[in-house]
Amino acid sequence: MILHRPASDNAALMGALLMISAAMCFAVMAVFIRYVTADLHPFEASFFRNLFGLLPMVPWMVRHGASGLKTERFKLHFLRGVLGFGAMSCIFTALSLSPAAQVIAINFTLPILTTVLAAVVVRETVRARRWSAIAIGFVGAMIVIRPFGQSFETGAILALGATVFMACAMTTVKMLSRTESANAIVTWMGLIMTPLSLIPALIYWQGPSMWQLFILLIIAVTGTAGQQLLVRAYRTADQSYVMIFDFLRLPFVAALAYVMFGEVVDFWTWAGAALIIGSALYIARREAVLAKRAKREANLPTTAPADPQAIPVTRVDRDAPAKDKPDA
């Protein structure tokens, strides 16, 4: 009788829960970004998101000091910060121009790009059927964007640009999480992105009200919490597996946007998202089947030629003399 799950199942469950929590945080952040950027420039909002995002990390920095930020991979941290800055600038501007659910649905090309980058950069195994599922997911993304017969909107273009930046940034997070702590990764991100985002923010600067500062604080806290959960999800389970649960952002965002703005997600957005989600679920199912098969084959007796120096294990011959039979 099995009284507990295997360690790999526990890791998969924990990774899923961490990513679902991250999706909830990012959904709240997205809806509040759309809310605040109606009156505040996206560049200024992104600066405050980075500045306030450092606040939850202050106790950790005080407790660990310079040793907590000691790293031999600063160049990769800096690259992650630059990519994050590009993604944040694009996504904040896209959310200020387009409905939140549409931007998030376009952003669902992220798992597709992340899986491709995971195969190329991180060297994760991606098999033929999984590539086919990725192609189906891409078709779903095209249904959401609907570029045929109409011109791209600025918000859609920026959402796509943000997705490319985010896919690259998340791949660097996967690489950094092998050696760096989650707190160090998130803190370095804030330390690099805050001064980078201040430069364009100064061009469009206007004094935010106390209410806007409060909303920006919520955006920062949920964003930082989401990043923390994201890093831990990547560290707990396979990157391409946990990204599946990021799709829950769409119903989370759709519900919040409907309540706050009365925005309704149209049929084609849901249809395209369903294709993307379906392809990702197939990928997860296929990988689970292959993992079980590999585990089962690993427990089978080997069929390799026997070592001539080893003592052979043979069937006991019932007709052999008693003296040749093994002792009881």
JOPE-V291088 format. One record per residue. N is the residue number from 1. RES is the residue in three letters. D_LAST is the distance of its C-alpha to the last C-alpha in Angstrom with 1 decimal. Layout:
n:N res:RES d_last:D_LAST
n:N res:RES d_last:D_LAST
This chain:
n:1 res:MET d_last:30.7
n:2 res:ILE d_last:32.7
n:3 res:LEU d_last:35.0
n:4 res:HIS d_last:36.9
n:5 res:ARG d_last:38.2
n:6 res:PRO d_last:36.9
n:7 res:ALA d_last:38.9
n:8 res:SER d_last:40.6
n:9 res:ASP d_last:41.8
n:10 res:ASN d_last:43.2
n:11 res:ALA d_last:45.0
n:12 res:ALA d_last:46.5
n:13 res:LEU d_last:47.7
n:14 res:MET d_last:49.1
n:15 res:GLY d_last:50.9
n:16 res:ALA d_last:52.4
n:17 res:LEU d_last:53.7
n:18 res:LEU d_last:55.2
n:19 res:MET d_last:56.9
n:20 res:ILE d_last:58.2
n:21 res:SER d_last:59.7
n:22 res:ALA d_last:61.2
n:23 res:ALA d_last:62.7
n:24 res:MET d_last:64.3
n:25 res:CYS d_last:65.8
n:26 res:PHE d_last:67.2
n:27 res:ALA d_last:68.6
n:28 res:VAL d_last:70.6
n:29 res:MET d_last:71.7
n:30 res:ALA d_last:72.9
n:31 res:VAL d_last:75.0
n:32 res:PHE d_last:76.6
n:33 res:ILE d_last:77.4
n:34 res:ARG d_last:79.2
n:35 res:TYR d_last:81.0
n:36 res:VAL d_last:82.2
n:37 res:THR d_last:83.1
n:38 res:ALA d_last:85.7
n:39 res:ASP d_last:88.0
n:40 res:LEU d_last:86.3
n:41 res:HIS d_last:85.8
n:42 res:PRO d_last:82.2
n:43 res:PHE d_last:82.4
n:44 res:GLU d_last:83.4
n:45 res:ALA d_last:80.7
n:46 res:SER d_last:78.0
n:47 res:PHE d_last:79.3
n:48 res:PHE d_last:79.0
n:49 res:ARG d_last:75.6
n:50 res:ASN d_last:74.4
n:51 res:LEU d_last:76.4
n:52 res:PHE d_last:75.2
n:53 res:GLY d_last:71.7
n:54 res:LEU d_last:71.5
n:55 res:LEU d_last:72.3
n:56 res:PRO d_last:68.8
n:57 res:MET d_last:67.5
n:58 res:VAL d_last:69.9
n:59 res:PRO d_last:67.8
n:60 res:TRP d_last:64.9
n:61 res:MET d_last:67.2
n:62 res:VAL d_last:68.7
n:63 res:ARG d_last:65.3
n:64 res:HIS d_last:63.9
n:65 res:GLY d_last:67.1
n:66 res:ALA d_last:67.2
n:67 res:SER d_last:63.6
n:68 res:GLY d_last:62.6
n:69 res:LEU d_last:64.5
n:70 res:LYS d_last:63.5
n:71 res:THR d_last:62.3
n:72 res:GLU d_last:62.0
n:73 res:ARG d_last:62.5
n:74 res:PHE d_last:66.1
n:75 res:LYS d_last:67.2
n:76 res:LEU d_last:64.6
n:77 res:HIS d_last:65.6
n:78 res:PHE d_last:69.2
n:79 res:LEU d_last:68.5
n:80 res:ARG d_last:66.7
n:81 res:GLY d_last:69.8
n:82 res:VAL d_last:72.3
n:83 res:LEU d_last:70.3
n:84 res:GLY d_last:70.1
n:85 res:PHE d_last:73.8
n:86 res:GLY d_last:74.6
n:87 res:ALA d_last:72.4
n:88 res:MET d_last:73.9
n:89 res:SER d_last:77.5
n:90 res:CYS d_last:76.9
n:91 res:ILE d_last:75.1
n:92 res:PHE d_last:77.6
n:93 res:THR d_last:80.5
n:94 res:ALA d_last:78.8
n:95 res:LEU d_last:78.3
n:96 res:SER d_last:81.9
n:97 res:LEU d_last:83.0
n:98 res:SER d_last:80.6
n:99 res:PRO d_last:78.9
n:100 res:ALA d_last:75.7
n:101 res:ALA d_last:73.4
n:102 res:GLN d_last:74.7
n:103 res:VAL d_last:74.1
n:104 res:ILE d_last:70.6
n:105 res:ALA d_last:69.9
n:106 res:ILE d_last:71.2
n:107 res:ASN d_last:69.0
n:108 res:PHE d_last:66.0
n:109 res:THR d_last:66.1
n:110 res:LEU d_last:64.5
n:111 res:PRO d_last:60.8
n:112 res:ILE d_last:61.6
n:113 res:LEU d_last:63.1
n:114 res:THR d_last:60.5
n:115 res:THR d_last:57.7
n:116 res:VAL d_last:59.5
n:117 res:LEU d_last:60.0
n:118 res:ALA d_last:56.4
n:119 res:ALA d_last:55.4
n:120 res:VAL d_last:58.1
n:121 res:VAL d_last:58.2
n:122 res:VAL d_last:54.9
n:123 res:ARG d_last:52.9
n:124 res:GLU d_last:51.1
n:125 res:THR d_last:49.7
n:126 res:VAL d_last:52.0
n:127 res:ARG d_last:51.2
n:128 res:ALA d_last:53.5
n:129 res:ARG d_last:53.3
n:130 res:ARG d_last:54.0
n:131 res:TRP d_last:57.1
n:132 res:SER d_last:58.2
n:133 res:ALA d_last:58.0
n:134 res:ILE d_last:59.9
n:135 res:ALA d_last:62.7
n:136 res:ILE d_last:62.8
n:137 res:GLY d_last:63.1
n:138 res:PHE d_last:66.0
n:139 res:VAL d_last:67.7
n:140 res:GLY d_last:67.4
n:141 res:ALA d_last:69.0
n:142 res:MET d_last:71.9
n:143 res:ILE d_last:72.4
n:144 res:VAL d_last:72.7
n:145 res:ILE d_last:75.1
n:146 res:ARG d_last:77.0
n:147 res:PRO d_last:78.8
n:148 res:PHE d_last:80.1
n:149 res:GLY d_last:83.6
n:150 res:GLN d_last:84.3
n:151 res:SER d_last:84.6
n:152 res:PHE d_last:82.1
n:153 res:GLU d_last:83.0
n:154 res:THR d_last:83.0
n:155 res:GLY d_last:80.4
n:156 res:ALA d_last:78.0
n:157 res:ILE d_last:78.5
n:158 res:LEU d_last:77.8
n:159 res:ALA d_last:74.7
n:160 res:LEU d_last:73.3
n:161 res:GLY d_last:74.2
n:162 res:ALA d_last:72.5
n:163 res:THR d_last:69.3
n:164 res:VAL d_last:69.3
n:165 res:PHE d_last:69.7
n:166 res:MET d_last:67.0
n:167 res:ALA d_last:64.5
n:168 res:CYS d_last:65.1
n:169 res:ALA d_last:65.0
n:170 res:MET d_last:61.8
n:171 res:THR d_last:60.1
n:172 res:THR d_last:61.3
n:173 res:VAL d_last:59.9
n:174 res:LYS d_last:56.5
n:175 res:MET d_last:56.8
n:176 res:LEU d_last:58.0
n:177 res:SER d_last:55.4
n:178 res:ARG d_last:52.7
n:179 res:THR d_last:54.3
n:180 res:GLU d_last:57.0
n:181 res:SER d_last:56.9
n:182 res:ALA d_last:58.3
n:183 res:ASN d_last:61.0
n:184 res:ALA d_last:62.1
n:185 res:ILE d_last:62.2
n:186 res:VAL d_last:64.4
n:187 res:THR d_last:66.6
n:188 res:TRP d_last:67.3
n:189 res:MET d_last:68.1
n:190 res:GLY d_last:70.7
n:191 res:LEU d_last:72.1
n:192 res:ILE d_last:72.7
n:193 res:MET d_last:73.8
n:194 res:THR d_last:76.3
n:195 res:PRO d_last:78.8
n:196 res:LEU d_last:78.3
n:197 res:SER d_last:79.3
n:198 res:LEU d_last:82.2
n:199 res:ILE d_last:84.2
n:200 res:PRO d_last:84.7
n:201 res:ALA d_last:84.9
n:202 res:LEU d_last:88.0
n:203 res:ILE d_last:89.9
n:204 res:TYR d_last:89.7
n:205 res:TRP d_last:89.5
n:206 res:GLN d_last:90.9
n:207 res:GLY d_last:90.4
n:208 res:PRO d_last:87.7
n:209 res:SER d_last:88.4
n:210 res:MET d_last:86.3
n:211 res:TRP d_last:84.8
n:212 res:GLN d_last:83.9
n:213 res:LEU d_last:82.3
n:214 res:PHE d_last:80.3
n:215 res:ILE d_last:79.1
n:216 res:LEU d_last:78.4
n:217 res:LEU d_last:76.3
n:218 res:ILE d_last:74.2
n:219 res:ILE d_last:73.8
n:220 res:ALA d_last:72.7
n:221 res:VAL d_last:70.2
n:222 res:THR d_last:68.6
n:223 res:GLY d_last:68.6
n:224 res:THR d_last:66.9
n:225 res:ALA d_last:64.4
n:226 res:GLY d_last:63.6
n:227 res:GLN d_last:63.1
n:228 res:GLN d_last:60.8
n:229 res:LEU d_last:58.7
n:230 res:LEU d_last:58.9
n:231 res:VAL d_last:57.5
n:232 res:ARG d_last:54.6
n:233 res:ALA d_last:53.9
n:234 res:TYR d_last:53.7
n:235 res:ARG d_last:51.5
n:236 res:THR d_last:49.1
n:237 res:ALA d_last:48.6
n:238 res:ASP d_last:49.7
n:239 res:GLN d_last:53.5
n:240 res:SER d_last:53.9
n:241 res:TYR d_last:51.8
n:242 res:VAL d_last:53.6
n:243 res:MET d_last:57.0
n:244 res:ILE d_last:56.5
n:245 res:PHE d_last:57.2
n:246 res:ASP d_last:60.5
n:247 res:PHE d_last:61.9
n:248 res:LEU d_last:62.2
n:249 res:ARG d_last:65.3
n:250 res:LEU d_last:67.3
n:251 res:PRO d_last:67.1
n:252 res:PHE d_last:67.4
n:253 res:VAL d_last:70.5
n:254 res:ALA d_last:72.0
n:255 res:ALA d_last:71.9
n:256 res:LEU d_last:73.4
n:257 res:ALA d_last:76.0
n:258 res:TYR d_last:77.0
n:259 res:VAL d_last:77.5
n:260 res:MET d_last:79.4
n:261 res:PHE d_last:81.3
n:262 res:GLY d_last:81.2
n:263 res:GLU d_last:79.5
n:264 res:VAL d_last:77.9
n:265 res:VAL d_last:75.3
n:266 res:ASP d_last:76.5
n:267 res:PHE d_last:74.6
n:268 res:TRP d_last:74.1
n:269 res:THR d_last:72.6
n:270 res:TRP d_last:70.0
n:271 res:ALA d_last:69.4
n:272 res:GLY d_last:68.8
n:273 res:ALA d_last:66.7
n:274 res:ALA d_last:64.5
n:275 res:LEU d_last:63.9
n:276 res:ILE d_last:63.0
n:277 res:ILE d_last:60.7
n:278 res:GLY d_last:59.1
n:279 res:SER d_last:58.5
n:280 res:ALA d_last:56.9
n:281 res:LEU d_last:54.6
n:282 res:TYR d_last:53.5
n:283 res:ILE d_last:52.7
n:284 res:ALA d_last:50.6
n:285 res:ARG d_last:48.8
n:286 res:ARG d_last:48.2
n:287 res:GLU d_last:46.8
n:288 res:ALA d_last:44.5
n:289 res:VAL d_last:43.1
n:290 res:LEU d_last:42.6
n:291 res:ALA d_last:40.9
n:292 res:LYS d_last:38.4
n:293 res:ARG d_last:37.8
n:294 res:ALA d_last:37.3
n:295 res:LYS d_last:34.8
n:296 res:ARG d_last:32.9
n:297 res:GLU d_last:32.9
n:298 res:ALA d_last:31.7
n:299 res:ASN d_last:28.5
n:300 res:LEU d_last:27.7
n:301 res:PRO d_last:25.5
n:302 res:THR d_last:27.7
n:303 res:THR d_last:29.2
n:304 res:ALA d_last:30.3
n:305 res:PRO d_last:29.5
n:306 res:ALA d_last:26.3
n:307 res:ASP d_last:26.8
n:308 res:PRO d_last:26.7
n:309 res:GLN d_last:25.5
n:310 res:ALA d_last:22.5
n:311 res:ILE d_last:19.0
n:312 res:PRO d_last:18.9
n:313 res:VAL d_last:16.5
n:314 res:THR d_last:16.3
n:315 res:ARG d_last:15.2
n:316 res:VAL d_last:12.5
n:317 res:ASP d_last:14.7
n:318 res:ARG d_last:14.1
n:319 res:ASP d_last:16.6
n:320 res:ALA d_last:15.0
n:321 res:PRO d_last:14.4
n:322 res:ALA d_last:11.1
n:323 res:LYS d_last:11.5
n:324 res:ASP d_last:11.9
n:325 res:LYS d_last:8.7
n:326 res:PRO d_last:6.4
n:327 res:ASP d_last:3.8
n:328 res:ALA d_last:0.0
